[in-house]
Amino acid sequence: MEFFMTNLLISLFIKDKENVKDAKVRNAYGKMAGIVGICCNIFLFATKFFAGIITGAISITADAFNNLSDAASSIITLVGFGMAGKPADEDHPFGHGRMEYVSGLVVSILILMMGVELFKTSVEKVIHPEVITEQWISYVILVISIALKFWMYMFNKGIGWRIHSETMKATAADSLNDCISTAAVVGGMLVFHYFHLNIDGIVGIFVACFVLWGGYESIKDTMNPLLGESPDPELIAKITETVLNHKMVIGVHDIVVHDYGPGRRIVSLHAEVPYNKDMMEVHDLMDHIEMRLMEEYHCEATIHMDPVVTDDEEVNETRKEVFNIVKKYDKTLSVHDFRMVKGPTHTNVIFDLVIPYGKDYEPEKIVKDLKQKIKDEMQGKHYAVIRVDRF
């Protein structure tokens, strides 16, 4: 049923629904989801608030205001998608795509604020419990609410995966939390009915904790793109493979991905090519690769060409020896942009050393150690000039 309704709404309101890479189509999905969320959550707020008033149950009233905050979140999502769809301008040359992340962050903060208020109110009801009046209509309202919220979870999750939107995924997670919290409210009412135990305030605390956890998870998901998270390793692997598939390219490094919102990526990288190739031919190849990256991964690419000596036996042997010294020191390290400058007394070996994040690395110590090891193992005839890279 939920898939039928979702597909029906998509068919009715989204033109060119399969072209989710297009910014206008993505925005249409976001706006439709926002409108659906507003309508559903206002309906749920009104019915639950009515049920809370007639029963005097703080857990039901708290759940109602939780839905009201969801309606506000849907409005923010709607506005966020609208602003994210604005074209680039003089002040924002890379567009407004990150507004979708900002709107997701605001939604998450609202969820946290509502969770704090629900927790405070529920604790007060534990300390000073109030009389609950049972009404059969309240059970009907709560069961309908669970069914509707579960459909909203499936609806938002499906759209979130379809258009790769963290905002929609956060909204879906919130809807699932609402299902669980409303089910807890029903459980509390049933305990009161069968055992005459008023656990309304305790259930309210349980609901608040779910809301707070959902807000925390949503903030993590929406903050990472804003702070500049590491690019998807799978994307990096695919870009590397695509570039290396061209015979003239013998190495790829320093891949940087800038995320300016869904569907708006800018990539820069270094491609190593033999130094003795025709410059016009190499330039034409770089243009071709940039166009391929745009077609396959929808990212604007800028490629820096690094010339590499490939036909000098001494350079090749020295490069191999230096690489082995580095790998023997630490397998997680890697080297690129290797070159040699010969002098009358010694030879400088110059290269970039890639030190990954995630361990207690001390770059200064590593560089000092490697310089000494290269000097020692190569009989003092080679001095290392090392630049640290953290890509």
C-alpha positions in Angstrom: 0.0 0.0 0.0 2.8 2.4 1.0 4.6 1.8 -2.3 1.4 2.3 -4.3 0.7 5.7 -2.6 4.3 6.8 -3.0 4.4 5.8 -6.7 1.1 7.5 -7.3 2.2 10.8 -5.7 5.5 10.7 -7.7 3.6 10.0 -11.0 1.1 12.8 -10.3 3.5 15.5 -9.2 7.0 14.8 -10.6 7.8 15.3 -14.3 10.7 13.4 -15.7 10.8 11.4 -12.4 13.7 9.1 -13.4 16.1 12.0 -14.1 17.1 12.5 -10.4 20.5 13.9 -11.3 18.7 17.0 -12.6 18.5 19.8 -10.0 15.0 20.8 -10.9 13.7 17.2 -10.6 15.5 16.8 -7.2 13.8 20.0 -6.0 10.4 18.8 -7.2 10.9 15.7 -5.1 11.9 17.7 -2.1 9.0 20.1 -2.4 6.5 17.3 -2.8 7.9 15.5 0.3 7.7 18.8 2.2 4.1 19.4 1.3 3.1 15.8 2.2 4.9 16.1 5.5 3.2 19.4 6.4 -0.3 18.0 5.7 0.2 14.7 7.5 1.8 16.2 10.6 -0.7 19.0 11.0 -3.5 16.3 10.8 -1.7 14.2 13.4 -1.1 17.1 15.7 -4.8 18.1 15.6 -6.1 14.6 16.3 -3.5 13.8 19.0 -3.9 17.1 20.7 -7.7 16.5 20.9 -7.0 13.0 22.3 -4.6 14.5 24.9 -7.1 17.0 26.0 -9.9 14.5 26.5 -7.7 12.0 28.3 -5.4 14.3 30.2 -2.4 12.2 29.2 0.8 14.2 28.9 2.4 11.4 26.8 -0.3 11.9 24.1 -0.1 15.7 24.2 3.7 15.5 24.1 3.4 13.2 21.0 1.1 15.7 19.5 3.6 18.6 19.8 6.3 16.3 18.5 4.2 16.1 15.3 3.8 19.9 15.3 7.6 20.2 15.3 7.7 17.7 12.4 5.3 20.0 10.5 7.6 22.9 11.1 10.5 20.7 10.0 8.7 19.9 6.8 8.2 23.6 6.2 12.0 24.2 6.7 12.7 21.2 4.3 10.4 22.8 1.7 12.1 26.2 2.0 15.5 24.5 2.0 14.9 22.6 -1.2 13.5 25.8 -2.8 16.6 27.8 -1.9 19.0 25.0 -2.9 17.5 25.0 -6.3 18.4 28.7 -6.9 21.0 29.1 -9.7 24.5 30.3 -9.1 25.0 34.1 -8.8 27.8 36.6 -8.3 27.9 36.0 -4.5 27.5 32.2 -4.8 29.3 31.1 -7.9 29.0 27.4 -7.0 25.2 27.6 -6.5 23.1 27.2 -3.3 23.0 23.4 -3.1 24.4 23.4 0.5 21.2 25.0 1.7 19.7 21.5 1.6 22.3 20.5 4.3 21.6 23.7 6.3 17.9 22.9 6.3 18.6 19.4 7.4 20.7 20.8 10.3 17.9 23.1 11.3 15.4 20.2 11.3 17.8 18.2 13.5 18.1 21.1 16.0 14.3 21.5 16.2 14.1 17.7 16.9 16.6 18.1 19.7 14.8 21.1 21.2 11.5 19.3 21.2 13.1 16.3 22.8 14.5 18.4 25.7 11.1 20.0 26.3 9.3 16.7 26.2 11.8 15.3 28.7 11.4 18.2 31.1 7.6 18.0 31.0 7.6 14.2 31.4 9.8 14.3 34.5 7.4 16.8 36.0 4.5 14.4 35.4 6.5 11.6 37.1 7.0 13.8 40.1 3.4 15.1 40.0 1.2 12.6 38.2 -2.2 13.6 36.9 -5.4 11.6 36.5 -5.9 10.0 33.1 -9.4 9.6 31.6 -9.7 6.7 29.2 -11.5 7.3 25.9 -11.8 4.7 23.1 -11.3 7.4 20.4 -7.8 8.0 21.7 -6.8 4.4 20.9 -8.2 4.8 17.4 -6.3 8.0 16.9 -3.0 6.6 18.1 -3.3 3.4 16.0 -4.0 5.5 12.9 -1.1 7.7 13.8 1.3 4.8 13.9 0.1 3.5 10.5 0.4 7.0 8.9 3.8 7.6 10.4 5.1 4.3 9.2 3.9 5.2 5.7 5.7 8.5 6.0 8.9 6.7 7.1 8.8 4.5 3.9 7.8 7.5 1.8 10.7 9.7 3.0 13.2 6.9 3.0 12.3 5.9 -0.6 12.7 9.5 -1.8 15.9 10.0 0.2 17.6 7.0 -1.4 16.1 7.9 -4.8 17.5 11.5 -4.9 20.5 10.8 -2.4 19.2 13.4 0.1 20.5 13.3 3.7 17.7 15.7 4.6 15.0 13.3 3.5 16.8 10.4 5.2 16.9 12.4 8.4 13.1 13.1 8.1 12.5 9.3 7.5 14.5 8.4 10.6 12.4 10.9 12.6 9.2 9.4 11.3 10.3 5.9 12.4 11.1 7.3 15.8 7.6 8.7 15.9 6.2 5.3 15.2 8.1 3.8 18.2 7.2 6.7 20.5 3.5 6.5 19.7 3.5 2.8 20.2 5.1 3.4 23.6 2.2 5.8 24.4 -0.3 3.1 23.4 1.5 0.7 25.6 1.3 3.1 28.5 -2.4 3.6 28.0 -2.9 -0.2 28.0 -0.9 -0.6 31.2 -3.2 2.0 32.8 -6.3 0.2 31.5 -5.4 -3.3 32.6 -3.2 -2.7 35.7 -4.4 0.8 36.8 -0.8 2.0 36.9 -0.2 5.5 35.8 3.1 5.4 33.9 2.2 8.3 31.7 5.3 10.4 32.7 7.7 7.4 32.4 6.4 6.8 28.9 6.8 10.5 28.1 10.5 10.2 29.2 10.9 7.2 26.9 9.4 9.1 24.0 11.7 12.1 24.7 14.8 9.9 24.7 13.8 8.5 21.3 13.3 12.0 20.0 16.7 13.2 21.4 18.5 10.2 19.9 16.9 10.8 16.5 18.0 14.5 16.6 21.5 13.5 17.5 21.8 11.0 14.6 20.3 13.6 12.2 22.8 16.3 13.3 25.7 13.9 12.6 24.4 13.1 9.1 23.8 16.7 8.1 26.9 18.3 9.8 29.4 16.1 8.0 28.8 17.5 4.5 28.9 21.1 5.9 32.2 20.5 7.7 33.8 18.8 4.7 33.7 15.1 5.2 36.0 12.7 3.4 34.7 11.8 -0.1 33.1 8.4 -0.7 36.0 5.9 -1.1 34.0 4.1 -3.9 33.8 7.4 -5.8 37.5 8.0 -5.5 38.2 4.4 -6.7 36.0 4.9 -9.7 37.5 8.2 -10.6 41.0 6.7 -10.3 40.1 3.8 -12.4 38.5 6.0 -15.1 41.6 8.2 -15.3 44.1 5.3 -15.3 42.1 3.5 -18.1 43.9 5.9 -20.5 47.2 4.4 -21.6 49.2 7.6 -21.4 48.3 8.1 -17.7 50.7 6.2 -15.5 49.6 7.5 -12.0 46.9 9.4 -10.2 47.2 11.3 -6.9 46.0 14.3 -4.9 42.3 13.7 -5.7 40.2 16.4 -4.0 36.4 16.4 -4.0 34.5 19.6 -3.0 30.8 19.1 -2.3 28.7 22.1 -3.0 25.4 20.3 -2.5 23.8 17.2 -4.0 24.6 17.0 -7.7 27.3 19.7 -7.5 30.8 18.3 -7.1 34.1 19.8 -8.1 37.1 17.5 -8.4 40.7 18.2 -8.8 43.5 15.7 -9.3 47.1 15.2 -10.6 47.7 12.8 -13.5 51.2 11.5 -14.1 52.2 11.2 -17.8 55.6 10.5 -19.5 57.6 13.7 -19.7 58.5 13.2 -23.4 55.0 13.2 -24.8 53.7 16.0 -27.0 52.2 18.8 -24.8 49.3 19.4 -27.1 48.5 15.7 -27.1 48.6 15.5 -23.3 46.4 18.7 -23.0 43.8 17.2 -25.4 43.8 14.0 -23.3 43.3 15.9 -20.0 40.3 17.7 -21.6 38.9 14.4 -22.7 39.2 12.8 -19.3 37.6 15.9 -17.7 34.6 15.5 -20.0 34.3 11.8 -19.2 34.3 12.5 -15.5 31.5 15.0 -16.0 29.5 12.5 -18.1 30.0 9.5 -15.7 30.0 11.0 -12.3 28.4 14.5 -12.8 31.4 16.3 -11.4 33.4 19.2 -12.8 37.0 18.1 -12.9 40.3 20.0 -13.1 43.3 17.9 -13.9 46.9 19.0 -13.3 49.5 17.2 -15.5 52.6 15.9 -13.8 55.5 14.9 -16.1 57.3 11.8 -15.0 60.7 10.5 -16.3 60.2 7.0 -17.5 63.2 6.3 -19.8 66.1 6.9 -17.4 67.3 3.7 -15.9 69.0 5.4 -13.0 65.9 7.4 -12.0 63.7 4.3 -12.2 66.0 2.2 -10.0 66.4 5.0 -7.5 62.6 5.6 -7.4 62.1 1.9 -6.8 64.7 1.9 -4.0 63.2 4.9 -2.3 59.7 3.5 -2.5 60.9 0.2 -0.9 62.5 2.2 2.0 59.2 4.1 2.6 57.1 0.9 2.5 59.5 -0.9 4.8 59.1 2.0 7.3 55.3 2.0 7.1 53.1 0.2 4.6 50.4 2.9 4.9 52.6 5.6 3.5 52.9 6.3 -0.2 55.0 8.4 -2.5 54.3 10.4 -5.7 55.9 13.2 -7.8 59.3 11.6 -7.6 62.2 13.4 -9.3 66.0 13.6 -9.0 68.4 16.5 -9.1 72.1 15.4 -9.5 75.0 17.3 -8.1 78.8 16.9 -7.9 78.8 15.5 -4.3 75.3 14.1 -3.9 71.9 13.7 -5.5 68.7 15.1 -4.2 65.7 12.8 -4.4 62.5 14.9 -4.2 59.1 13.5 -3.6 55.7 14.0 -1.9 55.0 11.7 1.0 51.3 10.9 1.6 50.6 10.4 5.3 47.0 9.2 5.9 44.7 10.4 8.6 43.4 8.2 11.4 46.5 7.2 13.3 48.8 8.9 15.8 51.2 10.0 13.1 53.9 12.6 13.8 54.7 14.0 10.3 57.9 15.7 11.5 59.3 12.5 13.0 58.4 10.4 9.9 60.1 12.9 7.6 63.2 13.0 9.8 63.4 9.2 10.1 62.9 8.7 6.3 65.6 11.3 5.4 68.1 9.5 7.7 67.1 6.0 6.4 67.5 7.1 2.7 70.8 8.6 3.5 72.0 5.5 5.4 70.7 2.9 3.0 71.9 4.7 -0.1 75.5 5.2 1.2 75.1 8.9 1.9 74.9 9.7 -1.8 71.3 10.6 -1.8 69.6 13.3 0.3 65.8 13.3 0.5 63.7 16.5 0.1 60.2 15.5 1.3 56.9 17.4 1.1 54.1 16.0 3.3 50.7 15.4 1.7 47.6 14.5 3.7 45.2 13.5 0.9 
